[in-house]
């Protein structure tokens, strides 16, 4: 694991900020790929939960305090990591949530992410309504039908598939399958039915089927986010009473899950024609250079910010915005390094920028050299 000193973090944030600004100013809104589709949980959700009967929604202040549109349903003070990636891909506007996406805007992609969602359909039921990965895939089929109509009645299914093949897809699930499933024995029996190793295998079996459905629907360039160190979240440390020390059992679960995920990426790339799946090493992006890495920036009840409460003023120095979600400052790091790896361990076997380049120079999908994680 590589550690970033404070000045290196500052340099990297400035570099990414200037890069985003440069593309938005001079590329004239022309994205590097035709569309960007996003599947995931609250780390990526940008408003899909706003009208659901759930405790996992944040369309109120102080959420969005640093976002141009205010509180939109993002579980953050500002931009999420996928917002950063969308900007780095050259999109003039943020990718719209499925809940409100309409008209020609879906041609540039849709965000299906939902707070509380997981790989397992029952994950997050303790929070209320949520849109599981299975349902997000169903919603994506609706979008594909709409895209076919927008491209014209004369368009064949091959044309739509060719269009989708060139898009970038980001998928990020698993955190809730532990936080809001395995490690909640009062709600779920999973911890009595599976060891950590067995549970990771069971999750991978379902995840593999779901990702295969996404592939069959036209996805070829897929970036899959691994789990971050969820045991270091303020809520988990408080719940387990570890006194600002990461919960070792939870972080061990993440390591097991991520190891299986790397193997899954390898198998997809080896077995599926034209598949270009990559793994984003979220847990390997060390949170150094921040003043506070263990307490939330806002006042929290359980894990979310209390409505209308005053937050810390130095938000760029905090890793955590609330009890489990990162600040925009940290998302700038993870989103930037997912797009363009700072270290060889950030992404495998390439980064998102590598998927973009492959659109231009590698249409026959020549296998890329793989780096050991």
N, C-alpha and C positions, 0 to 999 in steps of 0.2 A: 504494500500500500504506500502510495506517495503522499507526502504532506506538503500543503501549500502554505508558505509563510504569508504574513499579512500583506507585505508589499507585492508579492506575486498575485495574491487574490485581487488586490486593488488593480494591478496591471491588467489582469485577465478580464475583470468586470468592465474596465474602461475600453479594452479592445473589443469586447463583444458589443458594448453600447455603440461605439463608433461604427462597427461593422453593420449593425442594424440600421443606424442612421444613414450610412452611406448607401446601402441598398435601397432604402425607402426614398432617398432623395434622387438617386441617379438611375435606378433600374426602371423608373416610371411605372411601378406597380406590377411589372412582369414577373411572375413567380418562376422559380427554377423547375418546378414540376406542375402538372395541370391541377392536381388536387392533393389535399392532405386530410386523412381520416383518422380520428382519435377515438380509442376505446379505453375505458378505465374506470377508476373510482374517484374519490374526492380530490385526489392530487391533480386530476385533470378536469374535473367537472366545472363547467362554466355557465350553469343555469338550468340544467335538465331536472334538478330536484326542486326547483322553486315552487311548483304547483303540486308537489306530491305530499301526501300525508305522512310526514317523516320528521324526526328531530334532526336529521342530517341535511339541513339547508341553512344557507347563510346569506340570504338576500336582504341584509340589514347592516347598518353601521355598527362597528368600525370596519367590517369587511369592505374591501374596495376603497379604502381611504386613500390609497396611492394609485388607483386605477382611473383612467380618464372618464369612464362611464359610471363610476361609483360602485355601489354594491350590486353586482350582477348575478351572484350565486357562486362566484369563485371562492374557494376556501383559502383565502389569502388576502393580504393587504393590497396586493397589486397583481402583476402578471404571474401566471403559472408557468411551469417549465415548458409545456406544449405551446403556450403563447409565445415564448421566446423562440422556440423552434420554428413556429409559423413565420415569425418575423425574419429569422435567418434564412428561411426558404424563399423569402422575397414577397410574401403575401402582403398586400396593402392593408387588408382588414383581418381582424382575428377570425378564426374559423367559428361559424355560428353553432349554437347548441341545436341538437335535433328537435328539441321542444318548440323552437321558434323558427327554424330554418325554412325558407320558402323561396320559390322562384329560381332564378338563375344562380343565386348565391351558392346553391348546393353543388354547382359544377366545380367549385374550388374546394369542396370538402365539407364534412360535417363532424361535429364533436358529439359523441354518444355517451360520454362518461357520466357516471352517477355516483354521488356520495353514498357509501355503504355497500356498494356493489362488490361482488366477488366472483371467483371462478365457480364456486358452488352456488346453486340457485337459492339455498336457504341462508347463505351468509348475509348478515346484516338485518335479519328479520327483527332483531331486538331493537333496531332503530326505527322501524316502520317500513313504509314503501321505499323501494329502490329498484333500479333497473339493472338486473344481473347481466353478465357477459352474454348469456344465452339470449336474453331479450334484446340486448344491443345489436347482436347479429341479425335478429329478425328485423329490427328497425333499419339496419343497413340495407337489407333486401328491399325495403320500401324506398329508400333513397335511390338504389340502383334502378328501380322501375321508373322513378321520376327523372333520373338522368337520361334514360333511354328515350323518354318522351321529349325532353328538352333538346336532345341531339337530333331529333327529327324522326318522323314516322318511317322514313325510308332507311334509317340506320338499322343495320343488322346487329344481331347480338355480338358478332365478332368485333364490330366497331366499338361497341360499349366496352367489351372486354379489353380491347387494345388500349382504350382510354384509361381504364382502371389499372391496367398493368403498369402504367407509367407513374402512378401516384405513390406517395409515401404514406405509410400507415404506422401509427404508434399505438402500442397496446401496453397497458400497465395494470395488472391485477395481482392479488395475492395477499396484500397487507390485511385486508378485512377478513380474509379466510383464516387469519391467525388472531388479529385483534378482536374481531367481532364474530368469532366462531370457536376456534380451537382453545383459545385462552379465556373463554367464558364458560366454564363448566356448569354454571347455574342455568344456562340457556341451551347449551349444546352438548351432546354426548361424545363428540368426536375425540376428545382427549382420553376417553376411556376405551374407545374403539381402536385407536391407532397410536403407535409410537410416533415420534417426530419424523423418523425415516419413512414409516409406512404412510403417514399423512402426506408427506411430500410426493411420494409415488402416486398416491390416489389423486392428488391435485394435478399432477403432470398428466395422468391418463385423461382426465377431463379437459385440461387445458389443450392438450394435443388435438383432441377431437374438435374443440372450438376453433382453434387456429387453422385446422384443416378445412373447416367450413369457410373461414375467411379467405383462405387460399383458393378454394373452389369458386368463390364469388369474385375472383379476379385480383386479389392482393398478391403481389410478388415481392415488393420491397417493404419489409415489415421490421420495424424497430421495436423490440420488446424490452421494457424496463424491468430490471431485476428489483428485488426488494431492498429498500434502504434499511438502516439499522433501527428497526421499529422499537427495539428495547431501550433506545436512548431518547425516546419521546418523553416529554415532561409528564404526560398523563400516565404512561406505563410505569415510569419510575416512582410516581406518587402512589399508584395503585399497588405496586409490589413492595413499596416501602424500602427502596434501595438507597435512599439518601443521596440523590444526584449521581448515582452509579448506574450505568446501563444494565438492564435486566438481561443477564447472560443467557438464560434459557430461550428468550425470545430472539436474541441475536443469533444463537446457534440454529434455531429454526430457519431463520432467513438464509444462513449460509448453506444449509442443506437444500433448501428450495432453490437457491440460485445455482448451485452446482448441477442440479437436475435440469435447470432451465438452459444452461450452456449446452448440455448434452442434447436437449431437445432441439435447439437451434442447429446444431451439427447434423442431426438426423434429418431435419427438414431440408437443409441445403444439399444433403447427399442424395435424398430419395425423391424429392419433388422437382420436376422439370422447371427450370428458370427461377426457382425460389431463391430469394436473397433475404434471408432472415438474419437479423443482428441482435446481439445482447448488449444492453446498456447497463454498465456496472454501477448502479446507484450507490451501493454500500461502500464502494471503493473511492468515492469522491469525498475525501476527508474535509471536515468542516473546520479547518484551521483558518486563522486570520480574522475570526469573528470574536467580538468581546464576550458575548454570552451564547453558549452552546447548549444550555440545559433548562432554561426557563422561558415561558411564553412572553411575548411582547405585550399581549393584552390580558386583562383580567378574565379568567375563565371559570365557567361552571361545567364540571365534568371535563369536557375537552374543547368546547367551543367558546369563543369570546362572548362576554355578556353584552347585550345590546346597548349601544350608545355610550359605552364606557370609554374613558380616556386610555389611550395606549402609550407605550414608550415612544419617546420622540426620536431616538436614535435607532430607527427600525433597520437600517442597513447594517447594524452591528449584531443583530440577532439572527440565529439560525431558525428558531421556531416563532411563528406568528401566534399560534394558539397552542393547545395541548398536544397536537399531533401533526399539524401542517406547517410547512416551512414558509419563511418570508419570501418576498419577491427577490431580495438580495441573494438568498441561497438558490432560488429557482434560476436566477441568472447564471449561476455557476453550473448547475446540473444541466439546464437546457443548452447552454453554450457548449459544454463538453460532450453532450450527447450528439450535438450537431457536428462539432469539430473537436475530436479528441485531443486533449492537452497531453495526456500520457497514453502509452500503448494499452494500459489496463482499463481505460475508460469505456471502450467499446470493442466488441468482438463479433465477427472477424474484421469488420470495418466500422466506421461511424456513419451517421446519417448523410453527411456530405459525400461519403463514398458511394452511397446508394444513388445520390443525385448524379454523380459523375458517371455511374454505370448506365444511366439513361442515355448519355451522350456518346459513350465510348465502348460500351460493353453489352450491346443488345443481344448477343448470343450467350450472355451469362457465363463468361469464363470464370472459373473458380478463383477467388482472391486468396492470397497467402494468409494463413491463419496464424495468429499470435497467441501464445499460451497465456491463460488468465492467471 
